[in-house]
Structure formats: structure tokens, C-alpha cells
Amino acid sequence: MFLIAVDEAGYGPKLGPLVIAATRWEGPTQSAEWNDSIAKIWEVMKTPVRIDGQLIRVDDSKRVFQSRTQRRGDTSPLGNLHRVLSFAHRSMGKTESNWQARLPRLIPDDLACVAEIPWLADMLTPGRWLDDLPDIWLPDESIAPATQAWSIPEWKMTDARARLVTAKSFNAFCEPSVAGISANKSDLLGETSLGLVASMMESKELDSHTHGQIFFDRHGGRRYYAGVIAATFPDANIRVVDETSRCSVYDVQTETHQLRMHFTVKGDSFVPVAMSSLHAKCLREIAMTFLNRYFQDRWVGPEPFQATAGYPVDADRFLVAATSTLDAQSIATTDLIRCR
């Protein structure tokens, strides 16, 4: 059996990309059984351990990134995200030398979209990295406490991928069609999340598995997903198992796999979803670091530069202060600002 868990970072902000990340976990090959007891084996990764002098656990990225230890003066720009993901990628056997080479893999279309945005393009430039970002993962000896405490013998994380949706792509998706029909950001999140799952299932490594469990944090207030599942898997047989206020569950039979998809309120309380949340948050924070550095280096205006996190009130402050800079760089607002 395999498991794919999906979550996002940047759904609410006005500036910066929306990032959807997925992690894949592989367990006993011939197993078709799934129950609460199996799901609970990941709870061990919520046990706090000390890595690189900080007490961490696997949790929703907002809690990890804004942890008490970070507020007390953690000097690492990515703080506990850096520590947890060092563990995650070491556990997958990743040996690349730097962060840039080991970010969650993006699909070719996303790479092309990122490359055409000036403040994000440097993320893809070989050897280009910012001094205030950690360039290497923590060594084995630093993450040893997590490796020992968080062991799940029958399951292993085997892949991490992401979609990075720029403001330009976001706005293009939500633009009304010729027929006057427009999509919204919930539609974008649903289609992108399921598309990411479909891309991960193309791996030959899953040929030995017949059953898969797919977990999502519920997309805002959305309750019904059969339509978007059918659009992503047009040849699949889909059966509604449950559509309640808390969780929507579907059985999806494809040509090669029997899947059960779960869309759950507070789905990131499940550790694999939380791990995907951490990947998404890390990639978004790196993107925001590049955005802020780009504008800082080109800043024009009477007010000194202040970095933005991209959330609505702070984004509005930033955009007012950046008016002269945007004019000087001939930046189209639709390339920078999400219009919906």
C-alpha cells in the first residue's frame, strides 16, 4: 500500500505564490487494509525531540514555523522547518549537496512560469542562493534524535513534490472565460492538488502496489469533490463513501490502483499531511525571501524598505510603499498581486 498526503501554503496571502506540496509514503506492498490503528502509527512523529538545539515535532507548518523557540530568537531564517525537513530528506536517502537541488520537484509547466517572474527566476538559477537562507541540510549526527524517535519500520517516505502557482498563473486561472464563466481559488486548489497526486502516481515505483490512501486538508469550506476527481481521473470509477461536515471520502478505482481519497477538516493533524504542509511552507518562505530581496535591491521611494509576508494587510502596506519601485521596474500588477 502507498499513501500520498497533500497540503498547501499561501492560500490566503495577496502576494507571493500559492504552493501545494505532496509527500509519498510506501508501506507493505500487498496490503489492502487501512484502519485507525494503522493511521495512528505516525503519531510517534508528534513526539518532541531536540535537533540543533531546538525542540521540534512534525505538526502543521504554521505551528512549527511560528514556534515558541523561534519567537525566542532562533537565528535560522527557516527555523524549525529547516530541522524537520533535514530529517525528512535524510530519511529518503537524499544526498544532494544543497537546498536548491533538493527542493520538492516542480512540474515543467511550473518551472517555466517561475522562470518568467523576475523576483522568482533566481530560485532556479544553478548556484544562485541567498546568504540569509541555509544552503545545506543538517548532518546525520544532528538529526539522529529524530531518526531514532520517529522510526516507523513498515513505512518510509519516498518522494516529495510541489506545485508553485505564481500570482500571474493564479490570475490567469481565475480570469472569466469567453463564455463568461470564471473559476475561483478553491477550484484552483482542488484541480492543482489532484493533478499533483496524479503526477506522483505515474512513478514506476508504485507498480508493485495495488491500493493507495490519499489524504488532503479540506479545501476551505468545500464539501463535494466527486466532480473535480472525475476531471482529474476521467477513466476512473468513483463512489461517494461519505460527505459530511467534517470529512468527504471517495473510493476511486483507476486502471491500476484502488484509491481511497479523504478530504478532512483540520487534515494537517495527520502527520503525513503535516509533513506536506512543512514542505509547502518551506518552499513558499524561500520564494518570499527571493521576492523581498529583489525589491530591496531595487527599492525606490521616501520610505525605507520593509519586507512583506504577503498577507492582505501587510501586502497593502507594502504595495503603497512600493509604488515608485513598481513604476521604475515596469511591473504589471497582475504579475505580482492576486486579483481574487
C-alpha positions as CSV (number, residue, x, y, z in Angstrom):
1,M,0.0,0.0,0.0
2,F,1.1,3.6,-0.6
3,L,-0.1,6.8,0.9
4,I,0.0,10.3,-0.6
5,A,-0.6,13.4,1.6
6,V,-1.3,16.9,0.2
7,D,-1.4,20.3,1.8
8,E,-0.8,23.9,0.8
9,A,0.8,27.1,2.0
10,G,-0.1,30.6,0.8
11,Y,-3.9,30.1,0.1
12,G,-4.8,33.3,1.9
13,P,-2.0,35.8,1.1
14,K,-2.2,38.5,-1.6
15,L,1.4,38.5,-2.5
16,G,3.7,35.5,-3.2
17,P,2.9,32.1,-4.7
18,L,0.4,29.5,-3.7
19,V,2.4,26.3,-3.0
20,I,0.8,22.8,-2.9
21,A,3.1,20.0,-1.8
22,A,2.7,16.3,-1.6
23,T,4.7,13.6,0.1
24,R,4.5,9.9,-0.8
25,W,4.9,7.1,1.7
26,E,5.2,3.4,0.9
27,G,4.3,0.5,3.2
28,P,3.7,-3.2,2.9
29,T,3.4,-3.9,-0.8
30,Q,0.5,-6.4,-0.8
31,S,-1.5,-4.8,2.0
32,A,-5.0,-3.5,1.3
33,E,-6.0,-2.9,4.9
34,W,-6.4,0.6,6.4
35,N,-7.8,1.4,9.8
36,D,-7.4,3.8,12.6
37,S,-4.7,1.7,14.2
38,I,-2.5,2.0,11.1
39,A,-3.2,5.7,10.8
40,K,-2.0,6.2,14.4
41,I,1.5,4.8,13.9
42,W,2.5,8.3,12.6
43,E,1.6,9.8,15.9
44,V,5.2,9.0,17.1
45,M,6.4,11.9,14.9
46,K,4.5,14.3,17.1
47,T,6.8,13.4,20.0
48,P,9.1,16.4,20.5
49,V,12.8,15.9,20.0
50,R,15.7,18.2,20.2
51,I,17.5,18.9,16.9
52,D,20.2,21.5,16.5
53,G,19.4,22.9,19.9
54,Q,15.7,23.4,19.3
55,L,12.7,21.2,20.4
56,I,10.7,20.2,17.4
57,R,8.0,17.8,16.2
58,V,6.1,17.2,13.0
59,D,3.0,19.4,13.0
60,D,1.0,21.9,10.9
61,S,3.6,24.3,9.4
62,K,2.1,27.4,10.9
63,R,2.8,25.9,14.4
64,V,6.3,24.7,13.5
65,F,7.3,27.9,11.8
66,Q,5.9,30.2,14.5
67,S,7.0,28.0,17.3
68,R,7.8,29.4,20.7
69,T,11.5,28.7,20.3
70,Q,11.6,30.7,17.1
71,R,9.9,33.7,18.8
72,R,12.6,33.5,21.4
73,G,15.3,34.3,18.9
74,D,16.1,31.3,16.7
75,T,18.7,32.6,14.3
76,S,17.9,30.2,11.4
77,P,15.8,32.0,8.8
78,L,13.7,28.9,8.2
79,G,14.0,27.8,11.8
80,N,12.3,24.5,12.6
81,L,11.2,24.0,9.0
82,H,14.9,23.5,8.2
83,R,15.3,21.0,11.0
84,V,12.3,18.9,10.3
85,L,12.9,18.8,6.5
86,S,16.6,17.9,7.1
87,F,15.2,14.8,8.8
88,A,12.7,14.1,6.1
89,H,15.1,14.3,3.2
90,R,17.9,12.4,5.0
91,S,15.3,9.6,5.7
92,M,14.6,9.5,2.0
93,G,18.3,9.0,1.3
94,K,18.7,12.3,-0.5
95,T,22.4,13.2,-0.9
96,E,22.4,16.3,-3.0
97,S,24.7,19.0,-1.6
98,N,22.4,21.9,-1.2
99,W,18.9,23.1,-0.6
100,Q,18.4,24.4,-4.1
101,A,19.0,20.9,-5.6
102,R,16.7,19.3,-3.0
103,L,13.6,21.4,-3.1
104,P,10.4,19.5,-3.8
105,R,10.3,18.7,-7.5
106,L,8.2,21.1,-9.6
107,I,6.5,20.1,-12.8
108,P,7.9,21.5,-16.1
109,D,5.0,23.9,-16.6
110,D,5.6,25.4,-13.2
111,L,9.3,25.8,-13.8
112,A,8.5,27.8,-17.0
113,C,6.1,30.0,-15.1
114,V,8.6,30.7,-12.3
115,A,11.3,31.4,-14.8
116,E,9.4,34.3,-16.3
117,I,8.8,36.1,-13.0
118,P,11.9,38.3,-12.3
119,W,11.8,38.0,-8.5
120,L,11.4,34.2,-8.6
121,A,13.6,33.2,-11.5
122,D,16.8,33.2,-9.4
123,M,15.4,30.3,-7.4
124,L,16.0,28.2,-10.5
125,T,19.5,29.5,-11.4
126,P,22.2,26.9,-10.7
127,G,24.4,28.1,-7.8
128,R,22.2,31.1,-7.0
129,W,21.2,31.2,-3.4
130,L,20.8,33.9,-0.8
131,D,23.2,34.3,2.1
132,D,20.4,34.5,4.6
133,L,19.0,31.1,3.7
134,P,20.5,27.8,4.9
135,D,22.3,26.2,2.0
136,I,22.8,22.7,3.3
137,W,20.7,20.2,5.3
138,L,21.7,19.3,8.8
139,P,24.2,16.4,9.1
140,D,23.2,12.9,10.2
141,E,24.5,13.4,13.7
142,S,22.3,16.5,14.2
143,I,19.1,14.7,13.2
144,A,20.0,11.4,14.9
145,P,17.5,12.1,17.8
146,A,14.6,12.4,15.3
147,T,15.8,9.4,13.3
148,Q,15.7,7.3,16.5
149,A,12.5,8.7,18.0
150,W,10.4,8.9,14.8
151,S,11.1,5.5,13.3
152,I,8.1,3.8,11.6
153,P,9.6,0.4,10.5
154,E,6.9,-0.6,7.9
155,W,6.6,2.8,6.2
156,K,9.0,5.1,4.5
157,M,8.7,8.5,2.9
158,T,9.9,8.1,-0.7
159,D,9.1,11.3,-2.5
160,A,8.2,15.0,-2.2
161,R,6.8,17.1,-5.0
162,A,5.2,20.5,-5.2
163,R,3.3,22.9,-7.4
164,L,4.2,26.6,-7.2
165,V,1.4,28.8,-8.6
166,T,2.6,32.3,-9.3
167,A,0.3,35.3,-9.0
168,K,0.3,35.6,-12.8
169,S,-0.8,31.9,-13.2
170,F,-3.3,32.3,-10.3
171,N,-4.9,35.3,-12.0
172,A,-5.0,33.6,-15.4
173,F,-6.8,30.6,-13.9
174,C,-9.5,32.8,-12.3
175,E,-10.0,35.0,-15.4
176,P,-13.5,34.7,-16.8
177,S,-13.7,32.5,-19.9
178,V,-15.1,33.6,-23.3
179,A,-18.4,32.3,-22.1
180,G,-18.2,34.4,-19.0
181,I,-17.6,31.5,-16.7
182,S,-14.9,32.1,-14.0
183,A,-13.2,29.8,-11.6
184,N,-12.2,30.6,-8.1
185,K,-9.2,29.8,-5.9
186,S,-11.0,26.8,-4.4
187,D,-11.3,25.4,-7.9
188,L,-7.6,26.1,-8.5
189,L,-6.6,24.4,-5.2
190,G,-8.7,21.3,-6.0
191,E,-7.5,20.9,-9.5
192,T,-3.9,21.5,-8.7
193,S,-3.9,19.2,-5.6
194,L,-5.4,16.3,-7.5
195,G,-3.2,16.9,-10.5
196,L,-0.2,16.7,-8.2
197,V,-1.4,13.4,-6.9
198,A,-1.9,12.1,-10.4
199,S,1.7,13.1,-11.3
200,M,3.0,11.3,-8.3
201,M,1.1,8.1,-9.2
202,E,2.9,7.9,-12.6
203,S,6.0,6.7,-10.8
204,K,7.1,3.1,-11.7
205,E,7.9,2.6,-8.0
206,L,4.1,2.2,-7.4
207,D,3.7,-0.6,-9.9
208,S,4.0,-3.1,-7.0
209,H,1.2,-1.5,-5.0
210,T,-2.5,-2.0,-5.8
211,H,-4.0,0.1,-3.1
212,G,-3.4,3.7,-2.1
213,Q,-4.7,6.1,0.6
214,I,-4.8,9.8,-0.4
215,F,-5.2,12.5,2.2
216,F,-6.0,16.2,1.8
217,D,-6.6,19.0,4.2
218,R,-10.1,20.1,3.2
219,H,-10.1,23.0,0.7
220,G,-11.8,25.9,2.6
221,G,-15.5,25.2,3.0
222,R,-15.8,22.9,0.1
223,R,-17.6,19.7,0.8
224,Y,-18.2,17.9,-2.6
225,Y,-15.2,16.6,-4.6
226,A,-16.5,14.0,-6.9
227,G,-16.6,16.3,-9.9
228,V,-13.0,17.5,-9.6
229,I,-11.8,13.9,-9.0
230,A,-13.6,12.8,-12.2
231,A,-12.0,15.7,-14.1
232,T,-8.5,14.6,-13.0
233,F,-9.2,10.8,-13.3
234,P,-11.7,10.7,-16.2
235,D,-11.5,6.9,-16.7
236,A,-11.9,6.1,-13.0
237,N,-14.9,4.7,-11.3
238,I,-15.8,6.9,-8.4
239,R,-18.0,6.1,-5.4
240,V,-19.0,8.5,-2.7
241,V,-18.3,7.0,0.7
242,D,-19.1,10.0,2.9
243,E,-19.7,13.7,2.5
244,T,-20.2,15.2,6.0
245,S,-19.3,18.5,7.6
246,R,-16.1,17.0,8.8
247,C,-14.8,14.7,6.1
248,S,-15.5,13.8,2.4
249,V,-14.4,10.3,1.4
250,Y,-14.3,8.7,-2.0
251,D,-13.3,5.3,-3.5
252,V,-11.6,5.8,-6.8
253,Q,-10.9,2.8,-9.0
254,T,-8.3,3.6,-11.7
255,E,-6.9,1.2,-14.3
256,T,-4.0,0.3,-12.0
257,H,-5.0,1.2,-8.4
258,Q,-7.8,1.2,-5.9
259,L,-7.7,4.5,-4.1
260,R,-9.5,6.0,-1.1
261,M,-9.4,9.8,-1.0
262,H,-10.0,11.7,2.2
263,F,-10.7,15.5,2.4
264,T,-10.7,16.3,6.1
265,V,-11.3,19.4,8.2
266,K,-8.0,20.0,10.0
267,G,-6.5,17.3,7.9
268,D,-3.0,18.5,8.8
269,S,-3.4,16.9,12.2
270,F,-2.4,13.7,10.4
271,V,1.4,13.6,10.3
272,P,1.9,12.8,6.6
273,V,-0.3,15.8,5.7
274,A,1.6,17.9,8.2
275,M,4.8,16.9,6.5
276,S,3.5,18.1,3.2
277,S,2.4,21.3,4.9
278,L,6.0,21.8,6.0
279,H,7.3,21.3,2.5
280,A,4.8,23.8,1.1
281,K,5.6,26.3,3.8
282,C,9.3,26.0,3.3
283,L,9.1,26.5,-0.5
284,R,6.8,29.5,0.0
285,E,9.1,31.1,2.6
286,I,12.0,30.7,0.2
287,A,10.0,32.3,-2.6
288,M,9.1,35.2,-0.3
289,T,12.8,35.6,0.6
290,F,13.7,35.9,-3.1
291,L,10.8,38.4,-3.6
292,N,11.8,40.6,-0.7
293,R,15.5,40.6,-1.8
294,Y,14.5,41.5,-5.4
295,F,12.6,44.6,-4.2
296,Q,15.1,45.5,-1.5
297,D,17.9,45.6,-4.2
298,R,15.7,47.9,-6.4
299,W,13.9,49.9,-3.8
300,V,12.8,53.5,-4.8
301,G,10.9,55.7,-2.5
302,P,10.9,58.0,0.5
303,E,10.2,55.2,2.9
304,P,12.8,52.6,3.8
305,F,12.3,49.1,2.6
306,Q,10.4,46.7,4.9
307,A,9.9,43.1,3.9
308,T,6.4,41.6,3.5
309,A,5.0,38.3,4.3
310,G,2.3,38.8,1.7
311,Y,-0.8,38.6,3.8
312,P,-3.6,41.1,3.0
313,V,-3.0,44.0,5.5
314,D,0.8,43.8,5.3
315,A,0.6,43.4,1.5
316,D,-1.4,46.6,1.2
317,R,1.2,48.4,3.2
318,F,4.0,47.1,1.1
319,L,2.2,47.9,-2.2
320,V,1.6,51.5,-1.2
321,A,5.3,51.9,-0.2
322,A,6.4,50.1,-3.4
323,T,4.6,52.3,-5.9
324,S,7.7,54.1,-7.2
325,T,9.6,50.8,-7.4
326,L,6.8,49.1,-9.3
327,D,6.7,52.0,-11.8
328,A,10.5,52.1,-12.1
329,Q,10.6,48.3,-12.9
330,S,7.5,48.4,-15.1
331,I,5.9,45.6,-13.1
332,A,2.4,44.7,-14.1
333,T,0.2,44.3,-11.0
334,T,-1.3,41.1,-12.4
335,D,2.2,39.6,-12.3
336,L,2.6,40.5,-8.6
337,I,-0.8,40.8,-7.0
338,R,-3.5,38.1,-6.8
339,C,-6.7,39.8,-8.0
340,R,-9.0,37.3,-6.3
